[in-house]
Amino acid sequence: MDPFNARFIKSQKRWPWIDYDKGISIILVAYGHCYETLKDHGLALDQYPFFNYIGVFLYGFRMPLFFIISGLLVVKSLNKKGLKGYIGDRGNNILYPLLIWGVIQVSLQIIMNRFTHNGYTPIDYLNLIINPRRTGIFWYLNALYCIGAIYAVLHVKFKLPALAQLCIGAVLYALFPLMHQLKAGLLIDIFEYYVFFALGDLLSRLMLDDRKMQMYTSWKFFVPLLIAFIAIQYYCTPINLQASDYGIRNVEVTRHYLFFLQAIIGCALSINCSFFLQKLNVLNFLRIVGYHSLYIYCVQIIVMTVVRTVLMSAFHVSNVPLLIIIIWSAGVVLPIFFYNLCLRYNFWWLFSYRKPIQQIEWIKQENIFGFNKKRKVASVEEGV
C-alpha cells in the first residue's frame, strides 16, 4: 500500500531539488500555522518561549521561496503550453483550489462565528479575491496566480525579458509599504512578491542546469550562507518579536529592504540544501511532501483545527510540546493522505477542475486504498 503515491511521483520527470525545496518550505509553513492554531485556547504557551522564537526565527524566506520556484519554471511552461495554456493551467492548479477551499474555510468560520466571535461574515467570500489577507492563508494562492498571469502577459505580449521584469518588480517592491499603508488589498502582495517571481525567471538558466550540480553542492557556498543566515535571522528575530501592529511581519513591512536581504539569504541556503539532498538521494519523504505542497497548504488549517479540537476536547491533552508535535505532523501528513484518497474515490474535483487522469489511473492500478481480491486469490491458489 502506498497512501502517499510516492512511486508515481518518483516516476515523473521532475527536478528533485525543487520538490525537496518545496517540502522544506511547506513543513516550515506548517510549523507557523500549527503555533497560530494553538493560540487563544487557554494553553500555557508563555511557558515555552522557545517554540515561538524558533517559529519567528525561521520566518522571512518561506513564502518568497515559493514565488522564486514558480518563476523558475514560467518560461519553460510558456514555451511548452503557450500563454493561454499557461494561464489555464494556473487557473486549474491554483485559482480553482483557492476558490473551493477558500469558500469551505470561510463557510466553516461563519458557522463557528456564533461560538468564537471571529468576525467572519459573508463579505469574506468576496475578500478571497479582493482582500485575501482578511481570509487567512489564501492570500498566497491569490498572489501566485495573479503574479504569474501578469508576468506571462508581459513576457509574451510585450516581449519583456527577465531583467526588465525584475526592474518592474524592484519598483513595485519599493512601493509595497505604501500599498500596505493604503490597505490596498490584493495589490499589497502583488507589489511585494513580483520581484521574487521575476528573480526566479532571471536565475532559471543557472538553476535548472544539472551540469552545474557540483558547483551548487559546494561547501564553499553552504558554509558562508549558513553563517549569513544565522546572523541575519538572529538580528531580525527580536524585531519581529517586539509588540507592534505588524506582529511577525514587523521587519517585512517596516524594514522591507532588510527583509529582502533576509529572504534572499534564506532562499539561497534552502536551495543549496535541496541540491545536497538531491545529490545524496536521501530524505525522499521531503520530495513527496514538496510534490503535494499546494494541496497541503489548502487543507492544512482545517486539518490542524480538527486535530487540535479532538486532542483538547475529547482527550483533554494540554501538554504544549505534545500538541505541537502531533498537530504539526498531522498538518503535513493527513492532507497528503486526504488528497490521494480523493483521487482514488473520484473526489478529485475538490482540487482541480481538470481530471488528473494519469495519476488516478496509477492509483487504481496500484490499488492504493483498496484490496486486490484477484491477486489474493491467486496467491492462495499458488500456495495450495
N, C-alpha and C positions, 0 to 999 in steps of 0.2 A: 504494500500500500504506500502511495506517495501523495499524501494530502496536500503538499505544497507544490506539486507538479514540477519538482526540481529537474527531472530528466528531460522534460520538454524544454525548459529554459536553457539548460546546458547544451541542447542540441541545436539551438538557434545561432545564427551568425550575428554575434553582438560583440562589442568591446567589453570584455570582462571588467576592466578597471572602472568603467562608467557605472556598471551595476554595483561594484564594490563601493564606489564613492557615494552613490545614492543610498546604499544600505547604511553606511556610516552616518550619513546626514539624517535619514529618517529615524534612526534609533536615537540620535541626539534630540531631534524634534520631539520624539515620543517622551523622552525624559522630561522636557519642559512642560508638555501637556499633562503628563502624569502629576507633576508637582502642583500645577494650577488646579487640577481636578480635586486635589485634596484640601485646597484652601477653603476656609469658612465652613468647616464641618466639625468644629469642636475638637480638632486634633492638636496635640502639643507640638506643632511644627517648630516653634521657637526653641524647643529643647534640642533640636537637631539643625543648627545653623549651617552645617556642612552641606546638607542636601540643597539648600537654597543657593549657597555660594557656588557649588560646582555647576549648578544649572545656569547661573549668570555668567560664570567663568567661560563656559563652553558656548555662550551665545555670541553672535556677532558675525558668523560666517555661514551658518547652516542654510539660511534661505538664499543669500547671494549665490551659493554654490549651485543650487538647482537652476537658477537662471543662466549661469555660465555654462552648465552642461547642456541645457536646452539650446543655447546659442551655438555651441559647438556643432550641432547637427543640422542647423537651419538650412544652410546652402546645399548640403547633400540631399536633404529632403526635397528642397525646391527643384533641384536638378532632376530628381527621380520622378516627382509627382506633379510638378508644376504648381503655380500659385493656387489655383482652385482646389487641387487635390490636397495641398499642404494645409490650407485653411479648413478644408472639410475634415481632414484627419484630426486637426486640433479641436474642431467642434465635437467630434466623436469622442476623443480621448480626454479632453479637458473640460470644455464648456458643458457637455451633456452631464457628466457625473457631478459637476458643480451644481447644476440646477436640480438634479434628482436628490442628491444627498443634502444639499443646502435646504431644499424645501422640507425634507424629512426632519432635519435637525431643528429648523425654525418651528415646525409644527409641534415637535416634542417640547420645545422651550415654551411655546404659547400654552400648551396643555399644562405644563408644570408651573406656569406663572402664578396660578392660584395658590400654590403651596410655597414657592420660593421667592415670589415677587421679583423676578429677574428683569422685568421691564419690557419683555418681548411683546410685540403687537403684530397684527397682520401687515403693517407697513414694512416690516423686516423682510418680507418676501421680495419686495422691490429693492430693498437695501442690498440684497445679494448681488445686484447688478450695479447700482449707482453708488453705494456706500458700504462695500463689503467688510470693512473693518468692524462695522457695527454688529455684524453677524458672527464674528469669531474667526475661525481658521480659513474660511473660504475666500478671503482676500487673495490668497496666494494663487489659486486656480484662476480667478478672475484676471489678475495682473498678468499671469503667464500666458493666458490666451490672447489678451489684448496686445501685449508687447510683441508676441510672435506674429500676430496678424499685421500690425503696423510695420514691423521690421520687414516682413516679407513683401508687402506692397511697395515700400520704399526701395527695396532691393530689385524687384522685378520691373516695376513700372517706371521708376525714376533712375534706375541703374546706379544707386548709391553704393559704393564699396564699403567694406567693413570699417575702414579708418574714418570715413565721413560719418558713418553711423555712430561710431564711438565718440566723435566730436559732438554730435547731437545729444548723445547720452550724457556727456560731461556737462553740457549746458543745462539739460533737464535736471541733472543731479545737483547742480549749483542752486537751482530754484526749488528743490524739493522741500527745504524747511519753510519756504514761503507758502507752498501748497498746503503744508501741514498747518500753518497758522490760519490760513484761509478756510481750513476744513473742506478741502476740495474733493472729498470722497475718493472715487477710483483713481483720479489723476495723481493723488499722493503716491501711490505705489508704482504707477507707470513712470513718473518722474524719478523715483528713487532707483528702480531696478532696470531701467532700459540700458543703462551703461554697462551693467554686468552681462546682460544678454549680448550686447554688441562686442564686449570683450571676449566672450566665448567664441563668437564667429571669427574675430580677428586672430585668435590663437588656434583655430581649428586645424590648420595645416600642420602645425607643430605637434599638437596634442594627439591627433589621430594618425600619426605616422609611427607605425610599430617598429620601424627601423631605429627610432631614437629611444627605444625602451631602456637601453643600457645607460643612457645619459639621465633619464628620468628616475632611475633607481640607484643613483649615485649617492653615497653617504655625504658627498661634498654639498649636495643640495639639502639633504634631510637634516643634518645637524644644525646648520645656520637657521633653517626655517623653524626648527623646534625651539631654538633659543629665542628667536624673534617672536614666535607665537606665545611662549610663556611670558615673555616680558610685556608684550602689549596687552595681553589678557589680564595680567596681574595689575597693570596700570588702569585699565578700563573698568574692571570689575567693581572696585569701591565706588566709582562714579555712578554706575548703574544701580548699586545697592542703596544709594542715597535716596531719601524721600523726595519725590518730585512728581510732577503731573504726568511724566512720561514713563515712570516705572523703569522696567528693564531696558527700555528704548532711550534712555537719557542720552547716552553718547550718540546713538543713531540719529537723534533729532537735533540736539544742541551742539554737537561737535561732529557733524557729518563727514568732514574730511578725515578726521581721525577714525571714524567708523569705516570709511572706505579702505584705509590702510589696514585696519583690523580684519576686514573681510578678505582682502587680497591675500594677506599672510595666512589666515586660517584656511582659505580655499586651496592655496598652493601646498600647504602641509597635508591637507586631506587628500588631494590628488596624488601627491608624492607617495603617501602611504598606500593608496589604492594601486599604484603601479607596482609597488613592492609585493602586495598581496597577489596581484596577477602573475608576477614573475615566479613567486614561490608556490602558487596554486594552493593556498591554504585558506582556512576560514570561508569555505564556499557558501556557508549559510548566509553570509553577507550579500553574496550575489543574488540569492533567492529573495532576500528582503528588499534589495535595491530594485529588482525587476518589478516587485509589487508595490513600490513606494507610493505611487499615486493612489492606489486602492486602499493602502494602509491609512494614508492621510485623510481620505474621505470618511472612513468608518471609525477612525481612532477615538474621537471624543465620545461618541455614542457607546462604544465598547468599554472604554475606561469608566464612564459614568455608571454603566450597568454593573461592572465588576466591583467598583467601589461600593455601590449601594448594597449589593449582595453580601460582600465581606463585612461591611459595618452594621447593616441592619439585620441580616439573617444569622451571621456567625459572630457578630459583636467583636470583630477584630479592630483594635485601636492602636496596635503597635506600628509606629510610623515607618521604620525601616522595612518591616514585613509587607506593609501595604504598598510601599513604593516598588519593591521588587516584584510583587505579584501583578500590580496594575500596569507597571511599565512593560513587563514581559507580555501580559495579555494584550496590551495595546499594539504590540508588534506582531505577535504570532496569530491571534484569533482573526484579525482582518484577512490575513493570507488564507487561512483555512476557510473563512466565510466566502471569500471571492471565488475560490476554486469549487466550493460546494455549490455556489450559484451557477457556475458554468455547467457543472455536472447535471443539475436538475432544472435547466432551462430558465433560470432567473438572470441570465447574462445581461438583460436589458436594464438592470439596476446600475450597470457601469458603462454601457455604450449602446448607441442606437444601431450600430452595425454588429451583426452576429459574428463573433470570433470563431469562425468555422474550424480552422485548423487546430486551434487549442482545444476546442470542445471535442473534436473527433479524437484527438490524442488522449484526452481524459477518459473518454468512453472506451477507447481501445485498450488502454492500460487498466481499465476497470477501477479507476480511483473512486472511492466512496461507494463501491459496490462489491458484489461477490460473484465470481465467475463459477457458476454451478457446473458448467460443462467441464471445465478444467479439473474441478474437484472430483467429479465422477470418473473422469479419465484417469486421474491419479489413483483412485481407489481400485479401478479395474486393473491397472498396471501392477498395483501391489498384490492383488489376488493372483 
